[in-house]
């Protein structure tokens, strides 16, 4: 025992606090733009300010704004933005790491991307970066009224006022917030993967498929977003395959989705909801209940990418003429694959098969510093299993979330993402800024009235116990349910119709093949009237998209509790009921808990499994 070495203490990573901005506004560095200035710069009529920055000056902030780089280069959330006529919406809530905008050194002889107002040209002559910050009117701040734990995350009372509503610059060190900091290994891996101007043409046009893998809470999704953003500065289009059904980047939870991005995204996932190019509904926050279907959806999306996207320039499948002013690469589309954080046991085996299906050219792996688990339960690269593999592997340092953000757990973020989707005025297909409308709760919104005998060919239930639901109970299951709307391809199998019961439901029927269908979006069945044969549906999907849906899928995921409440009520009103109705008359909810045998939640003994499987 005396010869045993002393244990070496683990060095915990330091979490950076939000530093004060080093850019100090003055009459010579910050200017309020007039309405005519906004017009000259191609901006809307919203209030805007112009900042003249020197190299290495920084602006840390909380809130929202629209950013336009008029001259020079800036770094934001690990992405380099050069002068361009395109502006970018920025979302910076306190629930996530705060962005720090940094001006980079600039050659003053470089060409100007945007002509500035004449009275400002001379003042900006020696600047390294000239940027415009404009008020962003999206309504995202209202989501805090719907999901109470996020109330006020887009505001900070201790910040200065630069005259832009919703924008809060941080002028003193704040230790109650976490700042975004790009680790050295992340920056090195990103620079190696993204081609630069000096690379030969065959290198730029080569296939690039990046697979990001690692344990949960390691920074995996943050790195995948940073890599995606940096690729959009070099490619006209970048594909993103989301395989993490629990913490999806561009959709509500439960979806495996393929997206095409043309510009970077700055903000947490619930702020940039985008209609997928193609998607499939798993119906759960984990593929545990149906691993084979999960793998089939990924295989189908990879097939779509290879056949329809990877080497097809955008002007070949569009009526629009090619944009010759855009100097980015257009003849090939790189792919970023974000995987789930379940990396042990069955999750490790699923990850192995995902890599085999994707055949990535580069793998970005977060080292497992946990040190637990049996070697057979840990993910192994395909080369270690005796198969040929020529991909390059980058080992990245994990960045665990700060204890300051621990209150925003994964289930809470899933609830916020779902409510953000349901309260969005529209889900864009071309990265337009999403608009949110929280004027009314879901219980007060006008729904679509749908004749289910005409609208749907199939109703499918997925998840544990779904096969036990008999046809006579399907209406009860769908009442108040969160569902997915699926469209069938021309080759998709259509139902022959049903006459034995009201709804087109077959017990134990599998969902449509992912190779011949796509999920267009989610919605809520607010009510079901079996006598009239109608459903009342709430969804942000427009009527043109909803009309394409022929299959309704109900999974494990349920509508968050916030969707059943009325956020317009005061605390006293909330104790009496919802939307003016007493609790005894409110559907779907039981105030005060369930009494009797079976009323309490069953405790699951996980100590009967190996720890590596937990």
matplotlib code that plots the C-alpha trace (Angstrom):
import matplotlib.pyplot as plt

x = [0.0, 2.9, 4.2, 0.9, 1.3, -0.6, -3.7, -3.2, -6.0, -7.9, -7.6, -11.1, -11.5, -12.1, -15.3, -14.8, -17.0, -18.2, -15.5, -16.3, -16.3, -13.0, -14.8, -15.8, -18.4, -17.6, -18.8, -16.0, -16.6, -20.3, -22.9, -26.7, -27.8, -30.6, -33.5, -31.7, -28.5, -30.4, -31.8, -28.4, -27.1, -30.0, -31.4, -34.9, -36.3, -35.5, -33.0, -29.4, -25.9, -22.5, -19.4, -15.9, -13.5, -9.8, -8.1, -8.7, -11.5, -14.4, -18.1, -19.7, -23.5, -26.8, -30.0, -30.8, -29.6, -28.9, -25.3, -23.9, -20.1, -19.4, -15.6, -12.9, -13.3, -14.8, -14.9, -18.2, -18.7, -15.8, -16.9, -15.0, -17.3, -15.9, -17.5, -20.7, -24.1, -25.7, -26.8, -27.0, -29.6, -27.9, -29.6, -27.8, -29.9, -28.4, -29.3, -26.4, -22.8, -22.7, -21.1, -18.1, -17.6, -13.9, -12.5, -9.6, -6.6, -7.4, -5.4, -6.7, -6.0, -8.6, -11.7, -14.9, -17.8, -20.4, -20.3, -20.8, -22.6, -20.3, -20.1, -18.7, -16.2, -13.4, -13.9, -13.8, -10.7, -8.3, -10.7, -10.0, -13.7, -16.9, -20.1, -23.7, -25.9, -29.7, -32.7, -34.1, -37.8, -38.6, -40.7, -38.4, -38.3, -42.0, -41.1, -40.1, -43.8, -44.8, -42.0, -41.5, -37.9, -36.7, -38.4, -36.0, -33.1, -32.8, -32.4, -29.8, -30.6, -27.0, -25.9, -25.5, -27.9, -26.6, -30.0, -30.9, -33.9, -33.2, -29.4, -27.5, -23.7, -21.7, -19.4, -18.1, -17.0, -20.0, -19.3, -22.9, -22.8, -20.6, -18.8, -18.2, -14.6, -13.3, -10.8, -7.5, -8.1, -11.5, -10.0, -7.2, -9.5, -11.9, -9.1, -7.7, -11.2, -12.3, -10.4, -8.7, -8.0, -4.5, -5.6, -5.6, -8.8, -9.1, -8.8, -11.6, -13.9, -13.2, -15.9, -16.0, -18.1, -17.5, -18.9, -19.0, -19.2, -18.8, -20.5, -23.3, -22.5, -19.1, -19.8, -20.4, -23.4, -21.7, -18.7, -20.9, -22.6, -19.3, -18.0, -21.1, -20.9, -17.3, -18.1, -20.8, -18.1, -16.4, -19.3, -22.6, -24.4, -23.6, -25.6, -26.3, -27.6, -29.0, -29.0, -29.4, -33.2, -33.0, -31.3, -32.0, -30.4, -33.0, -36.2, -38.2, -37.0, -37.9, -36.7, -33.8, -33.4, -31.3, -30.9, -29.3, -27.7, -26.5, -25.4, -24.2, -26.6, -25.9, -27.9, -29.1, -31.3, -34.7, -33.9, -33.3, -36.0, -35.8, -38.0, -35.9, -34.9, -36.1, -36.9, -38.3, -40.1, -38.7, -41.1, -38.7, -35.8, -33.7, -33.6, -33.7, -37.2, -36.7, -33.0, -33.5, -36.0, -33.6, -30.8, -33.1, -34.0, -30.3, -29.6, -32.4, -31.2, -27.7, -29.0, -30.9, -27.7, -25.6, -28.1, -29.8, -27.4, -23.7, -22.5, -25.5, -25.0, -27.9, -28.6, -29.2, -32.4, -33.6, -35.0, -32.8, -29.6, -26.3, -24.9, -21.5, -20.8, -20.7, -17.1, -17.9, -17.6, -20.8, -20.0, -19.8, -21.7, -20.0, -21.9, -21.7, -23.2, -24.1, -24.6, -26.3, -24.5, -25.4, -22.0, -22.2, -23.8, -26.4, -25.6, -22.0, -23.2, -25.6, -22.8, -20.6, -23.3, -23.9, -20.3, -20.3, -23.3, -21.9, -18.3, -17.0, -13.8, -13.1, -14.2, -14.2, -14.2, -14.5, -12.4, -14.2, -12.6, -15.1, -13.0, -16.0, -17.5, -16.2, -14.1, -16.8, -19.4, -17.4, -17.6, -14.7, -13.8, -14.4, -10.6, -10.2, -12.7, -10.6, -12.3, -10.5, -10.9, -9.1, -10.8, -8.9, -9.6, -9.4, -9.5, -11.1, -11.1, -14.6, -16.0, -18.6, -21.4, -20.9, -22.6, -24.1, -26.3, -27.1, -30.7, -31.4, -31.5, -32.0, -35.7, -36.3, -34.5, -36.6, -39.8, -38.6, -37.7, -41.2, -43.0, -40.8, -41.8, -45.6, -45.5, -43.5, -45.5, -43.9, -41.0, -38.8, -37.3, -34.6, -33.2, -35.3, -35.5, -38.2, -41.0, -42.7, -46.2, -47.0, -50.1, -52.3, -51.7, -52.3, -55.7, -56.9, -55.5, -57.8, -57.1, -57.4, -60.6, -59.7, -61.9, -59.7, -61.7, -60.5, -57.2, -55.3, -54.7, -52.9, -52.6, -49.6, -48.5, -44.8, -43.0, -43.2, -46.7, -48.0, -48.9, -51.3, -53.6, -56.8, -58.7, -61.6, -59.1, -57.3, -59.4, -58.6, -54.8, -54.9, -56.8, -54.3, -51.4, -48.2, -48.1, -46.0, -47.4, -45.9, -46.1, -45.7, -43.7, -45.4, -43.9, -45.2, -47.7, -51.3, -53.8, -56.7, -59.1, -60.9, -64.6, -64.5, -63.8, -63.8, -60.1, -57.7, -55.7, -54.3, -53.0, -49.3, -48.8, -45.2, -44.6, -44.0, -40.6, -38.2, -37.1, -40.6, -41.8, -40.8, -42.0, -43.1, -43.6, -45.3, -48.6, -51.1, -54.5, -56.4, -59.6, -61.2, -64.9, -65.8, -69.5, -68.6, -65.4, -63.3, -60.1, -58.9, -55.2, -52.7, -49.5, -47.2, -47.3, -49.1, -52.1, -50.1, -47.8, -50.5, -52.5, -49.6, -49.7, -51.4, -50.0, -50.3, -47.7, -48.0, -44.8, -43.6, -43.1, -45.9, -46.9, -45.0, -47.0, -46.5, -48.6, -51.7, -51.5, -52.6, -49.6, -51.8, -53.1, -51.7, -50.5, -53.8, -55.8, -53.7, -54.6, -58.3, -58.1, -57.1, -58.5, -61.4, -62.4, -62.2, -59.8, -62.6, -63.6, -60.1, -59.4, -56.1, -55.0, -55.7, -55.0, -53.6, -52.3, -53.7, -54.9, -55.2, -53.2, -51.0, -51.2, -47.5, -44.7, -43.1, -39.4, -37.1, -34.2, -31.3, -28.8, -29.8, -27.9, -24.2, -23.2, -21.9, -25.4, -26.9]
y = [0.0, 2.4, 2.0, 3.2, 6.6, 9.5, 10.4, 13.4, 15.9, 16.7, 20.2, 21.5, 23.8, 27.5, 29.0, 32.5, 35.2, 38.0, 40.6, 44.3, 45.7, 47.4, 49.5, 52.8, 54.8, 58.5, 61.1, 60.1, 56.3, 55.8, 57.6, 57.3, 56.8, 58.7, 57.3, 58.4, 56.7, 53.4, 53.7, 54.2, 51.1, 49.0, 48.7, 48.9, 52.0, 50.5, 52.6, 51.9, 53.0, 52.9, 51.8, 52.6, 50.1, 49.6, 46.2, 43.9, 46.2, 44.1, 44.5, 42.0, 42.2, 40.6, 40.9, 41.0, 43.1, 42.9, 43.2, 44.6, 44.6, 47.6, 47.5, 45.2, 41.9, 40.9, 37.7, 36.6, 33.3, 31.7, 32.9, 35.4, 37.9, 40.1, 43.2, 42.3, 43.7, 40.9, 41.6, 38.9, 38.6, 38.1, 36.5, 36.6, 35.4, 35.0, 31.3, 30.7, 31.9, 35.6, 36.6, 38.9, 40.9, 41.5, 43.7, 42.1, 43.9, 45.2, 46.4, 49.9, 49.7, 46.9, 47.5, 48.8, 46.4, 49.1, 52.8, 54.7, 58.1, 60.8, 62.6, 59.4, 58.3, 60.5, 59.5, 55.8, 56.1, 54.7, 52.2, 48.5, 47.6, 49.6, 47.9, 48.8, 47.5, 47.8, 47.1, 43.6, 43.4, 39.6, 39.2, 36.6, 38.3, 37.3, 33.6, 34.4, 35.1, 31.7, 29.6, 31.3, 30.3, 32.2, 35.5, 38.4, 36.4, 38.9, 41.9, 43.2, 46.2, 46.9, 47.5, 50.9, 52.2, 52.8, 53.7, 50.4, 48.7, 45.2, 45.6, 45.7, 46.2, 45.0, 47.7, 46.1, 42.5, 40.3, 37.1, 35.9, 35.3, 33.0, 34.4, 32.4, 31.4, 29.3, 26.7, 26.5, 22.9, 24.0, 26.9, 24.7, 21.9, 24.4, 26.1, 22.8, 21.6, 24.8, 25.5, 28.9, 31.0, 29.5, 25.9, 24.3, 24.0, 20.2, 20.7, 23.2, 21.1, 17.8, 16.1, 17.3, 15.4, 16.2, 14.0, 15.6, 13.1, 13.2, 12.8, 15.0, 18.4, 18.5, 21.4, 19.1, 21.0, 24.4, 23.2, 21.8, 25.2, 27.1, 24.7, 25.2, 29.0, 29.1, 26.9, 29.3, 32.0, 29.8, 27.9, 29.2, 26.3, 24.0, 20.9, 20.1, 16.7, 16.7, 13.3, 14.5, 14.1, 15.4, 18.7, 19.6, 22.7, 23.9, 22.0, 21.1, 17.9, 14.5, 15.1, 13.8, 16.5, 17.7, 21.4, 23.6, 26.8, 29.8, 32.1, 31.7, 31.5, 33.4, 32.3, 29.3, 26.7, 28.0, 31.3, 30.0, 27.6, 26.6, 24.4, 21.3, 20.3, 16.9, 15.4, 12.4, 12.2, 9.8, 11.0, 10.8, 12.6, 9.4, 6.6, 4.0, 2.8, 2.1, 2.1, 0.5, 3.2, 5.9, 4.4, 4.2, 7.8, 8.8, 6.5, 8.0, 11.6, 10.7, 9.3, 12.5, 14.5, 12.4, 12.3, 15.7, 18.1, 17.3, 18.0, 19.9, 23.7, 25.8, 27.3, 23.8, 23.2, 26.7, 29.3, 32.0, 33.0, 32.3, 35.2, 36.0, 38.5, 35.7, 34.4, 31.5, 27.9, 26.8, 23.5, 21.3, 21.3, 20.2, 18.3, 18.7, 15.8, 16.5, 13.3, 12.5, 12.6, 9.0, 7.3, 4.2, 0.8, 0.8, 4.4, 3.5, 0.8, 3.2, 5.7, 3.1, 2.4, 6.1, 6.6, 3.6, 5.0, 8.5, 7.6, 11.0, 12.5, 14.2, 13.2, 15.7, 13.8, 15.1, 13.1, 11.2, 12.4, 10.5, 7.4, 5.1, 2.3, -1.0, -0.7, -2.6, -0.1, 2.9, 4.2, 3.0, 4.4, 2.2, 1.8, 0.0, -2.7, -3.8, -1.8, 0.5, 4.2, 7.2, 9.9, 12.3, 12.4, 15.6, 15.3, 18.3, 19.4, 19.3, 22.5, 21.6, 24.1, 26.6, 26.2, 29.6, 28.0, 24.8, 26.0, 25.7, 21.9, 19.8, 19.1, 22.8, 23.7, 21.1, 22.6, 26.1, 24.8, 23.3, 26.4, 28.6, 26.6, 26.6, 30.4, 31.2, 33.3, 31.3, 28.8, 30.1, 28.0, 30.4, 31.5, 34.6, 35.9, 34.0, 36.1, 35.2, 36.1, 35.4, 37.7, 34.7, 31.4, 28.2, 27.7, 31.1, 30.7, 30.1, 26.6, 24.9, 22.8, 19.6, 16.8, 13.8, 11.5, 13.6, 15.0, 11.9, 8.4, 7.0, 7.7, 6.1, 5.8, 5.2, 4.6, 2.2, 0.9, 2.4, -1.0, -1.6, 1.2, -0.2, 1.7, 2.6, 4.6, 6.5, 9.6, 9.8, 9.5, 12.2, 14.8, 17.4, 15.5, 16.8, 15.2, 15.3, 15.9, 13.7, 14.0, 10.9, 10.9, 9.8, 6.3, 6.3, 3.7, 5.1, 3.6, 1.8, 3.4, 2.2, 1.5, -0.3, 2.8, 6.6, 7.4, 5.7, 4.0, 0.4, -1.0, -1.6, -0.1, 1.1, 4.7, 5.3, 4.4, 7.4, 6.7, 7.7, 10.3, 13.5, 15.3, 18.8, 20.0, 19.5, 20.7, 20.1, 18.4, 20.8, 18.9, 16.0, 15.7, 12.1, 13.0, 15.7, 13.9, 17.0, 18.0, 21.4, 21.7, 24.3, 24.5, 27.2, 25.4, 27.3, 25.9, 25.1, 22.8, 21.3, 20.3, 18.0, 16.0, 12.6, 10.9, 11.8, 10.5, 10.6, 9.8, 9.8, 13.5, 15.5, 19.1, 20.9, 22.1, 25.7, 25.0, 24.2, 27.4, 31.0, 33.3, 36.4, 35.6, 37.0, 34.6, 35.0, 34.2, 31.2, 29.6, 29.6, 28.1, 28.7, 31.3, 32.1, 28.5, 26.9, 24.0, 21.5, 22.5, 22.7, 19.8, 17.8, 19.1, 18.1, 20.8, 19.4, 16.1, 12.6, 10.7, 7.0, 3.9, 4.6, 8.3, 8.7, 8.4, 5.0, 5.0, 3.1, 1.1, 1.9, 0.2, -3.1, -2.0, -1.5, 2.1, 2.5, 2.0, 4.8]
z = [0.0, 0.7, -2.9, -4.4, -6.2, -4.9, -6.9, -9.2, -8.8, -12.0, -13.2, -13.8, -16.8, -15.9, -17.1, -18.5, -17.1, -19.4, -19.7, -20.1, -23.6, -24.5, -27.1, -25.4, -27.3, -27.9, -30.3, -32.7, -32.6, -32.2, -34.4, -34.6, -38.2, -39.7, -41.8, -45.0, -43.8, -43.3, -46.8, -48.3, -46.4, -47.5, -44.0, -42.7, -40.8, -37.4, -35.2, -36.0, -34.8, -36.5, -34.6, -35.6, -34.0, -33.8, -33.9, -30.9, -29.5, -28.2, -27.6, -25.2, -25.0, -24.0, -26.0, -29.7, -32.7, -36.4, -37.4, -40.7, -41.3, -43.5, -43.5, -42.2, -40.4, -37.1, -35.1, -33.5, -31.7, -33.5, -36.9, -39.1, -40.8, -43.5, -45.0, -46.9, -47.8, -45.8, -42.3, -39.6, -36.7, -33.4, -30.4, -27.0, -24.1, -20.6, -20.7, -23.0, -23.4, -24.2, -27.5, -27.7, -30.9, -31.7, -34.4, -36.4, -37.9, -41.4, -44.4, -44.9, -48.6, -49.1, -51.1, -49.4, -49.5, -48.6, -49.4, -46.1, -45.8, -47.1, -43.8, -42.2, -44.9, -43.6, -40.0, -40.9, -43.0, -40.3, -38.7, -38.7, -38.6, -39.2, -38.2, -37.9, -35.1, -35.7, -33.6, -34.2, -33.9, -33.7, -30.6, -29.2, -25.8, -25.4, -25.0, -21.4, -20.7, -22.1, -20.4, -17.1, -16.3, -19.3, -18.3, -18.8, -20.4, -23.2, -20.8, -18.4, -16.2, -15.2, -18.8, -20.6, -23.1, -26.6, -28.0, -29.6, -28.0, -26.8, -27.1, -23.8, -24.0, -21.1, -19.8, -16.6, -15.8, -15.0, -13.1, -13.1, -16.8, -19.0, -22.0, -25.2, -25.7, -28.6, -27.3, -29.1, -30.3, -31.7, -33.6, -35.0, -36.1, -37.8, -39.7, -40.9, -42.1, -43.9, -47.1, -47.6, -50.7, -51.2, -51.4, -54.9, -56.8, -56.4, -52.6, -52.5, -54.7, -52.8, -50.7, -47.1, -44.6, -40.9, -38.1, -34.6, -31.8, -28.0, -24.7, -23.6, -22.0, -23.7, -26.1, -29.1, -30.5, -29.9, -31.9, -34.7, -35.0, -35.1, -37.8, -39.8, -39.5, -40.6, -43.6, -44.8, -45.2, -47.9, -49.5, -50.9, -49.3, -46.4, -45.4, -41.8, -40.7, -37.2, -35.5, -31.9, -31.4, -27.9, -28.5, -32.1, -33.7, -36.2, -35.3, -32.2, -30.5, -31.9, -35.4, -37.5, -40.1, -43.1, -43.6, -46.2, -44.8, -46.9, -44.0, -40.4, -37.4, -34.2, -31.2, -29.4, -31.2, -30.2, -32.0, -35.5, -36.4, -40.1, -42.2, -43.0, -46.5, -45.4, -42.0, -40.2, -36.9, -34.3, -31.6, -28.7, -27.2, -27.6, -30.2, -27.4, -28.2, -31.9, -32.9, -36.3, -37.5, -36.2, -38.3, -41.3, -41.1, -41.1, -44.0, -46.0, -45.3, -46.3, -49.5, -50.2, -49.6, -51.9, -54.8, -54.6, -52.9, -52.6, -56.2, -57.6, -58.0, -56.8, -60.2, -61.8, -59.7, -59.5, -61.9, -60.4, -62.3, -60.6, -58.5, -60.0, -57.3, -54.7, -54.6, -52.4, -53.7, -55.3, -57.1, -54.0, -50.7, -47.5, -44.8, -41.0, -39.0, -35.4, -33.4, -30.1, -26.7, -25.9, -26.3, -24.1, -24.4, -27.2, -27.9, -28.7, -31.2, -32.8, -33.2, -34.8, -37.4, -38.0, -38.9, -41.2, -43.0, -43.3, -44.3, -43.0, -44.3, -41.0, -37.4, -34.6, -31.3, -27.8, -25.5, -22.7, -19.6, -17.4, -17.5, -16.7, -18.6, -20.1, -23.3, -25.2, -24.2, -25.6, -29.1, -31.3, -34.7, -37.7, -38.3, -35.0, -36.0, -38.9, -41.6, -43.9, -43.0, -44.4, -42.4, -40.3, -36.6, -34.5, -30.7, -29.1, -25.5, -23.9, -22.5, -19.8, -19.2, -16.5, -13.2, -13.8, -16.6, -14.7, -14.1, -17.8, -18.0, -21.1, -20.5, -19.9, -23.2, -25.0, -23.7, -24.7, -28.2, -28.6, -27.4, -29.6, -32.6, -31.8, -31.1, -34.3, -36.8, -39.6, -39.9, -42.8, -45.5, -46.5, -43.2, -42.8, -39.3, -37.4, -35.9, -32.7, -31.6, -27.9, -27.8, -27.2, -25.4, -27.3, -25.7, -27.1, -30.7, -33.6, -34.8, -38.2, -38.5, -40.4, -41.6, -40.8, -43.1, -46.0, -44.7, -43.4, -44.9, -41.8, -38.1, -36.5, -32.9, -32.1, -28.9, -25.9, -25.4, -28.7, -30.1, -27.1, -28.0, -29.5, -32.3, -30.0, -27.8, -30.5, -30.1, -26.4, -27.2, -29.8, -27.7, -26.6, -28.3, -29.9, -33.4, -36.5, -40.0, -42.7, -46.5, -48.7, -51.9, -55.1, -54.5, -50.9, -49.9, -49.5, -47.1, -48.7, -46.2, -43.1, -42.5, -39.1, -37.1, -37.4, -37.6, -40.2, -37.4, -37.5, -34.2, -34.3, -37.8, -38.5, -39.7, -43.4, -44.9, -44.5, -48.1, -49.4, -46.9, -45.1, -42.0, -42.7, -39.1, -35.8, -34.3, -31.5, -31.7, -29.5, -29.7, -31.5, -32.3, -33.2, -34.0, -36.6, -37.8, -37.3, -35.5, -34.3, -35.1, -34.0, -36.1, -37.5, -40.9, -43.6, -45.3, -48.4, -46.4, -44.2, -47.3, -48.3, -45.1, -45.4, -42.3, -38.6, -36.2, -32.4, -30.5, -26.9, -26.7, -25.1, -25.2, -22.3, -19.4, -20.5, -23.6, -21.4, -19.4, -20.0, -19.6, -19.7, -16.2, -12.9, -10.2, -8.3, -11.5, -12.2, -9.0, -9.9, -13.4, -17.0, -19.4, -17.1, -16.5, -13.1, -12.7, -12.5, -16.1, -17.6, -19.9, -19.8, -16.5, -12.9, -10.3, -7.0, -8.3, -8.8, -5.8, -5.2, -6.1, -9.1, -8.6, -7.8, -10.3, -10.4, -9.4, -11.7, -10.1, -12.5, -10.1, -11.8, -14.9, -15.5, -14.8, -18.3, -19.7, -17.6]

ax = plt.figure().add_subplot(projection="3d")
ax.plot(x, y, z, "-o")
ax.set_aspect("equal")
plt.show()
